[in-house]
Amino acid sequence: MAKEKDEEKQMSAVLRTINILETLSACESSNLESLSKQTELPKATLLRFLSSLSNLGYVYRDSADRYHLTLKMFSVGSRSLKYIDLVSTARPFAQQLCKTLGETVHMGIPQDDYAVYVLKEESSYTLRMYSRIGKVIPLYCTAIGKIFLAEMSEEELKSYLERTPLKPYTAKSIRGEEALREELERVKKRGYAVDDEEHEEQVMCIACPIKDYENKVVAAISVSWPIFRFNSNDFENTMKQIRKTANKISEIMGYQE
């Protein structure tokens, strides 16, 4: 009986630790009060866990008493990327797409209510996109994110919308459920998604889905431009290049139309 209680206590500690880390990973930083509400942990308990995580080097407390994840967390997670076949499969195609269009290419995968970059090929221009492998991005206002939202069932989408406030990142961000649903219908019909300065001002992005042998969208590949470098007259050809790349990766992943 004592052994079972000890195991339950250890499991509870693991779940609380993961809860804290996942909550911190979804924001730049958080104070104790906000973190306590989000994790539903008492402040005294939360402080004890944060202290342990700080001592281990996973969490940093700044001078304003706000908590951040450190790069050690990313370092641990990023080690597994080399074992993911999708990343190694997509890399040469992403490199070729970057070379063809001359702009930054990202590949992202879904992660809970967000997407995360797992591959990046940098533009050769001096002025480049600020991003990094491991960066977490919202779904409703990014091209990659819209690809994943468009694949959700009605039940999944409804649940997502209940959990996620559609806060505007820019003046062009989608602000309401109806507008988002209309946008996702366009994504489904067209087979690609666009972020027209919705997540970052002066940045345009086009994304296409990558599917596996089960016809499941497992990733999305995108190209990003500063607005002044994007040629709207060449939109169709550009989109076709991105779709062609996504289709090639999908074929290797076992997808068949």
C-alpha positions as CSV (number, residue, x, y, z in Angstrom):
1,M,0.0,0.0,0.0
2,A,2.8,2.4,0.9
3,K,4.6,1.6,-2.3
4,E,1.4,2.4,-4.4
5,K,1.0,5.7,-2.6
6,D,4.6,6.6,-3.3
7,E,4.2,5.8,-7.0
8,E,1.0,7.9,-7.1
9,K,2.9,10.8,-5.5
10,Q,5.7,10.6,-8.0
11,M,3.3,10.5,-10.9
12,S,1.5,13.5,-9.6
13,A,4.8,15.4,-9.4
14,V,5.7,14.4,-13.0
15,L,2.3,15.6,-14.2
16,R,2.6,18.9,-12.4
17,T,6.1,19.5,-13.7
18,I,5.0,18.9,-17.3
19,N,2.0,21.1,-16.8
20,I,4.3,24.0,-15.6
21,L,6.7,23.5,-18.5
22,E,4.0,23.3,-21.2
23,T,2.3,26.4,-19.8
24,L,5.6,28.4,-19.8
25,S,6.3,27.2,-23.4
26,A,3.2,28.9,-24.6
27,C,4.3,32.4,-23.6
28,E,7.4,34.6,-23.4
29,S,7.2,34.8,-19.6
30,S,4.7,34.7,-16.7
31,N,4.4,35.9,-13.2
32,L,3.5,33.7,-10.3
33,E,-0.1,34.7,-10.0
34,S,-0.9,34.2,-13.7
35,L,1.0,30.9,-13.8
36,S,-0.9,29.7,-10.7
37,K,-4.2,30.4,-12.5
38,Q,-3.2,28.7,-15.7
39,T,-1.7,25.6,-14.1
40,E,-4.4,25.5,-11.3
41,L,-1.7,24.9,-8.8
42,P,-1.5,26.7,-5.4
43,K,1.2,29.4,-5.3
44,A,3.1,27.6,-2.5
45,T,3.2,24.4,-4.5
46,L,4.0,26.2,-7.7
47,L,6.9,28.0,-6.0
48,R,8.4,24.7,-4.8
49,F,8.3,23.2,-8.4
50,L,9.7,26.4,-10.0
51,S,12.5,26.4,-7.5
52,S,13.5,22.8,-8.4
53,L,13.2,23.6,-12.2
54,S,15.3,26.7,-11.7
55,N,18.0,24.7,-9.8
56,L,18.0,22.2,-12.7
57,G,18.4,25.1,-15.2
58,Y,15.1,24.7,-17.1
59,V,13.4,27.9,-15.7
60,Y,14.8,31.4,-15.2
61,R,13.3,34.0,-12.8
62,D,14.1,37.6,-13.8
63,S,14.4,40.8,-11.8
64,A,10.7,41.5,-12.3
65,D,9.8,38.2,-10.8
66,R,8.7,36.7,-14.1
67,Y,9.5,33.1,-15.1
68,H,10.9,32.0,-18.4
69,L,11.9,28.7,-20.0
70,T,15.6,28.6,-20.6
71,L,17.3,27.3,-23.8
72,K,18.1,24.1,-21.9
73,M,14.5,23.0,-22.5
74,F,14.8,23.6,-26.2
75,S,18.2,21.9,-26.2
76,V,16.8,18.7,-24.8
77,G,13.9,18.7,-27.2
78,S,15.9,19.6,-30.3
79,R,18.1,16.5,-29.9
80,S,15.3,14.3,-31.0
81,L,14.8,16.2,-34.3
82,K,17.6,14.3,-36.0
83,Y,15.6,11.1,-35.4
84,I,12.5,12.4,-37.0
85,D,12.3,11.0,-40.6
86,L,10.0,13.8,-41.7
87,V,12.6,16.5,-41.0
88,S,15.4,14.7,-42.8
89,T,13.1,13.8,-45.7
90,A,11.9,17.4,-46.1
91,R,15.2,19.2,-45.8
92,P,16.6,18.8,-49.4
93,F,13.2,19.8,-50.8
94,A,13.0,22.8,-48.5
95,Q,16.6,23.8,-49.5
96,Q,15.6,23.6,-53.2
97,L,12.5,25.6,-52.6
98,C,14.5,28.3,-50.8
99,K,17.0,28.4,-53.6
100,T,14.2,28.6,-56.3
101,L,12.2,31.4,-54.6
102,G,15.0,33.0,-52.8
103,E,13.0,33.4,-49.5
104,T,12.9,31.8,-46.1
105,V,11.2,28.4,-45.9
106,H,9.7,26.9,-42.8
107,M,8.2,23.5,-42.0
108,G,5.9,23.3,-39.0
109,I,4.1,20.5,-37.1
110,P,1.0,20.8,-34.9
111,Q,1.6,20.9,-31.1
112,D,-1.5,21.2,-29.0
113,D,-3.2,24.5,-29.8
114,Y,-0.1,25.8,-31.6
115,A,2.4,24.9,-34.3
116,V,6.1,24.6,-33.9
117,Y,8.9,25.1,-36.5
118,V,11.0,22.0,-36.9
119,L,12.8,23.0,-40.1
120,K,14.1,26.4,-41.5
121,E,16.0,27.3,-44.6
122,E,17.2,30.9,-44.5
123,S,16.8,33.4,-47.2
124,S,20.0,34.7,-48.8
125,Y,18.9,38.3,-48.5
126,T,20.4,40.6,-45.9
127,L,17.0,41.4,-44.6
128,R,15.6,38.1,-43.3
129,M,12.7,36.7,-41.3
130,Y,13.1,36.6,-37.5
131,S,12.4,33.0,-36.6
132,R,14.1,29.8,-35.3
133,I,13.6,26.1,-35.1
134,G,11.5,25.4,-32.1
135,K,9.6,28.6,-32.3
136,V,5.9,28.2,-31.3
137,I,3.3,30.1,-33.4
138,P,-0.5,30.5,-33.1
139,L,-2.8,28.6,-35.5
140,Y,-5.5,31.2,-36.4
141,C,-3.3,33.9,-37.8
142,T,-0.5,32.0,-39.5
143,A,-0.4,30.2,-42.9
144,I,1.0,27.0,-41.3
145,G,-1.5,27.2,-38.5
146,K,-4.5,27.6,-40.8
147,I,-3.5,24.4,-42.6
148,F,-3.9,22.5,-39.3
149,L,-7.1,24.2,-38.3
150,A,-8.6,23.5,-41.7
151,E,-8.1,19.7,-41.1
152,M,-9.8,19.7,-37.7
153,S,-13.3,18.1,-37.3
154,E,-16.1,20.4,-36.3
155,E,-15.9,19.1,-32.7
156,E,-12.1,19.7,-32.6
157,L,-12.5,23.2,-34.1
158,K,-15.2,24.1,-31.7
159,S,-13.2,23.0,-28.7
160,Y,-10.2,24.9,-30.0
161,L,-12.2,28.1,-30.3
162,E,-13.6,27.7,-26.8
163,R,-10.0,27.5,-25.5
164,T,-8.4,30.1,-27.7
165,P,-9.1,33.9,-27.6
166,L,-8.5,35.3,-31.1
167,K,-6.4,38.2,-30.0
168,P,-5.1,40.4,-32.8
169,Y,-1.4,40.4,-33.5
170,T,-1.8,43.1,-36.2
171,A,-4.5,45.2,-37.7
172,K,-5.1,42.5,-40.3
173,S,-5.5,39.6,-37.8
174,I,-8.7,37.6,-37.9
175,R,-10.8,38.7,-34.9
176,G,-13.9,36.6,-34.9
177,E,-15.1,33.0,-35.1
178,E,-17.2,33.6,-38.2
179,A,-14.4,35.3,-40.1
180,L,-12.0,32.4,-39.2
181,R,-14.5,29.8,-40.3
182,E,-14.9,31.5,-43.6
183,E,-11.1,31.6,-44.0
184,L,-10.7,27.9,-43.2
185,E,-13.3,27.1,-45.9
186,R,-11.2,28.9,-48.4
187,V,-8.1,27.0,-47.2
188,K,-10.0,23.7,-47.7
189,K,-11.1,24.6,-51.2
190,R,-7.8,26.1,-52.4
191,G,-5.5,23.6,-50.8
192,Y,-3.2,26.3,-49.4
193,A,-3.2,29.0,-46.8
194,V,-2.1,32.6,-46.7
195,D,-1.0,34.9,-43.9
196,D,-1.2,38.4,-45.2
197,E,0.4,40.5,-42.4
198,E,-1.9,38.7,-39.9
199,H,0.8,37.5,-37.5
200,E,3.6,40.0,-38.2
201,E,3.3,43.4,-40.0
202,Q,5.0,43.6,-43.4
203,V,5.3,39.9,-43.7
204,M,3.5,37.7,-46.2
205,C,3.4,33.9,-46.0
206,I,2.0,31.0,-48.1
207,A,1.7,27.4,-46.8
208,C,0.7,24.0,-48.2
209,P,0.0,20.8,-46.3
210,I,2.2,17.7,-46.1
211,K,0.3,14.4,-45.8
212,D,1.3,10.9,-44.8
213,Y,0.2,7.4,-45.9
214,E,-3.0,7.7,-43.9
215,N,-3.9,10.9,-45.8
216,K,-3.3,12.8,-42.6
217,V,-1.8,16.3,-42.5
218,V,1.4,15.8,-40.5
219,A,3.1,19.1,-41.3
220,A,2.9,22.2,-43.4
221,I,5.6,23.9,-45.5
222,S,5.6,27.7,-46.0
223,V,7.6,30.5,-47.6
224,S,7.7,34.0,-46.1
225,W,8.5,37.3,-47.7
226,P,8.8,40.9,-46.5
227,I,5.8,42.6,-48.3
228,F,8.0,44.8,-50.4
229,R,9.7,41.7,-52.0
230,F,6.5,39.8,-52.7
231,N,5.4,39.9,-56.3
232,S,1.6,39.6,-56.3
233,N,1.6,39.2,-60.1
234,D,3.5,35.9,-59.7
235,F,1.3,34.6,-56.9
236,E,-0.1,31.5,-58.8
237,N,3.4,30.3,-60.0
238,T,4.8,30.9,-56.5
239,M,2.0,28.9,-54.8
240,K,2.4,26.1,-57.3
241,Q,6.1,25.8,-56.4
242,I,5.3,25.5,-52.7
243,R,2.5,23.0,-53.5
244,K,4.8,21.0,-55.7
245,T,7.4,20.8,-52.9
246,A,4.7,19.8,-50.3
247,N,3.5,17.1,-52.7
248,K,7.0,15.6,-53.2
249,I,7.5,15.3,-49.5
250,S,4.0,13.8,-49.1
251,E,4.8,11.2,-51.7
252,I,7.9,10.1,-49.8
253,M,5.8,10.0,-46.6
254,G,3.5,7.5,-48.4
255,Y,0.7,9.7,-49.4
256,Q,-1.3,8.7,-52.5
257,E,-4.0,10.8,-54.1
